Amino acid sequence: MSRRSKIELAIAIEEPAWRKRWPSSKADIAKLLIAAAKHPALVTKAIGVVSVVLADDATLQRLNRQFRGKDRPTNVLSFADTVEPLGGIAVSYQTVSHEAADQKKKFANHAKHMILHGFLHLLGHDHQVKKAARLMEGIETAILDDLGIPNPYLIEKKPSA
């Protein structure tokens, strides 16, 4: 990790399928979050410790049930830390894999988008209101574009029969 970065990063791979499908995940995640921390809209907020856990559907379902009252897996969850600035991000292998296939996206690109999405939530961004959603999407697409990743909100539609 860059010495100039204002974030410290810890990555845990709990689901072995992540390693097989995305062998460069740790280096790619570090590059992604360091790039995000340098984005003009985030540079003053992106200070602290970020933990990324690459998990599975069962883990995300348990966390989603425990913290959000929703008994189903989801792609990404973020958790602010009350002691350290920033917090943690958990991502589900199975859900991200299915979404990437359904949306005809590269798996690693979709995973990076989900991690970035969780990171922006840690920094206080949300998408519940249309204006805030547009701002969040704009930051996401700009950072991903800087890394050569296509706009994740342009999803190819499957041809209808």
C-alpha positions in Angstrom: 0.0 0.0 0.0 1.2 3.5 -0.8 2.8 5.4 2.1 0.9 8.5 1.0 -2.5 6.8 1.4 -4.6 8.0 4.3 -6.3 4.6 4.6 -5.0 1.3 6.1 -6.4 -1.8 4.5 -7.0 -5.3 5.7 -8.3 -8.0 3.4 -9.6 -11.4 4.4 -10.6 -14.1 1.9 -13.0 -16.4 3.7 -14.5 -18.0 0.7 -11.9 -20.0 -1.3 -13.7 -19.5 -4.6 -12.6 -15.8 -4.6 -8.9 -16.9 -4.8 -9.5 -19.1 -7.8 -11.8 -16.7 -9.7 -9.9 -13.5 -8.8 -6.2 -14.4 -7.9 -5.1 -10.8 -7.9 -7.9 -9.7 -5.6 -5.8 -8.3 -2.7 -3.6 -6.2 -5.0 -6.6 -5.1 -7.1 -8.6 -4.1 -4.0 -5.7 -2.1 -2.6 -5.3 -0.3 -5.9 -9.1 0.4 -6.1 -9.4 1.8 -2.6 -6.2 3.9 -2.8 -7.5 5.4 -6.1 -10.9 6.0 -4.5 -9.2 7.7 -1.5 -7.5 10.1 -3.9 -10.7 11.1 -5.7 -11.4 14.8 -5.2 -14.9 14.1 -3.7 -13.5 11.7 -1.2 -9.9 12.8 -0.3 -10.8 14.6 2.9 -13.1 11.8 4.1 -11.1 8.7 3.2 -9.0 8.5 6.4 -8.9 5.4 8.6 -8.9 1.7 8.5 -10.9 -0.4 6.0 -11.4 -4.1 6.3 -12.7 -6.0 3.3 -14.0 -9.6 3.7 -14.5 -11.7 0.6 -17.1 -14.1 1.9 -20.0 -16.2 0.7 -23.8 -16.0 0.5 -24.3 -17.7 3.9 -22.1 -15.1 5.7 -23.8 -12.2 3.9 -27.2 -13.6 4.7 -26.3 -14.0 8.4 -25.0 -10.4 8.5 -27.9 -9.0 6.5 -30.4 -10.7 8.9 -28.4 -9.7 12.0 -27.9 -6.0 11.1 -30.6 -5.2 8.6 -33.4 -7.6 9.5 -33.4 -9.0 6.0 -33.1 -12.8 5.9 -31.4 -13.2 2.5 -28.0 -12.9 1.0 -26.9 -9.7 -0.7 -23.9 -8.6 -2.8 -22.2 -6.1 -0.4 -22.7 -4.8 3.1 -20.7 -2.1 4.8 -20.3 -1.5 8.5 -19.1 1.8 10.0 -16.7 1.4 13.0 -17.6 3.3 16.1 -13.9 3.4 17.3 -11.8 3.6 14.1 -12.8 5.9 11.2 -14.3 4.0 8.2 -15.1 0.3 8.9 -15.7 -2.9 7.1 -17.0 -4.2 3.8 -18.3 -7.8 3.3 -18.9 -9.1 -0.2 -20.6 -12.3 -1.3 -18.9 -14.5 -3.9 -22.1 -16.3 -5.1 -24.2 -13.2 -5.4 -21.5 -11.1 -7.2 -20.9 -14.1 -9.5 -24.5 -14.5 -10.4 -25.0 -10.7 -10.9 -21.9 -10.4 -13.1 -23.1 -13.3 -15.3 -26.7 -11.9 -15.5 -25.5 -8.4 -16.3 -22.8 -9.7 -18.7 -20.0 -8.0 -16.7 -16.5 -9.3 -15.9 -16.5 -10.8 -12.5 -13.6 -8.8 -11.2 -15.0 -5.6 -12.5 -18.4 -6.2 -10.8 -16.6 -7.2 -7.5 -14.6 -4.0 -7.6 -17.7 -2.0 -8.2 -19.4 -3.6 -5.2 -16.4 -3.0 -3.0 -16.2 0.6 -4.1 -20.0 1.0 -3.5 -19.5 -0.3 0.1 -16.6 2.1 0.5 -18.7 5.0 -0.5 -21.3 4.0 2.1 -18.6 4.0 4.7 -17.8 7.6 3.7 -21.4 8.6 4.2 -22.8 8.3 0.7 -26.2 6.8 0.1 -28.6 6.2 -2.7 -32.0 6.5 -1.1 -32.7 9.9 -2.6 -32.4 10.4 -6.3 -30.0 13.3 -6.1 -27.7 11.5 -3.7 -27.9 8.4 -5.8 -26.8 10.3 -8.9 -23.9 11.8 -7.0 -22.8 8.4 -5.6 -23.1 6.8 -9.1 -21.1 9.6 -10.6 -18.3 9.2 -8.1 -18.3 5.4 -8.7 -18.2 5.6 -12.5 -15.4 8.3 -12.4 -13.2 6.1 -10.2 -13.9 3.0 -12.1 -13.3 4.8 -15.4 -9.9 5.9 -14.1 -9.1 2.2 -13.6 -10.3 1.2 -17.1 -13.6 -0.3 -15.8 -16.7 0.4 -17.9 -19.7 2.2 -16.4 -21.4 -0.4 -14.3 -24.8 1.2 -14.7 -24.9 0.5 -18.4 -26.2 -3.1 -18.3 -26.7 -5.0 -21.5 -30.3 -6.1 -21.7 -30.9 -9.7 -22.7 -32.8 -10.1 -26.0 -36.5 -10.8 -25.5 -37.9 -13.9 -27.2 
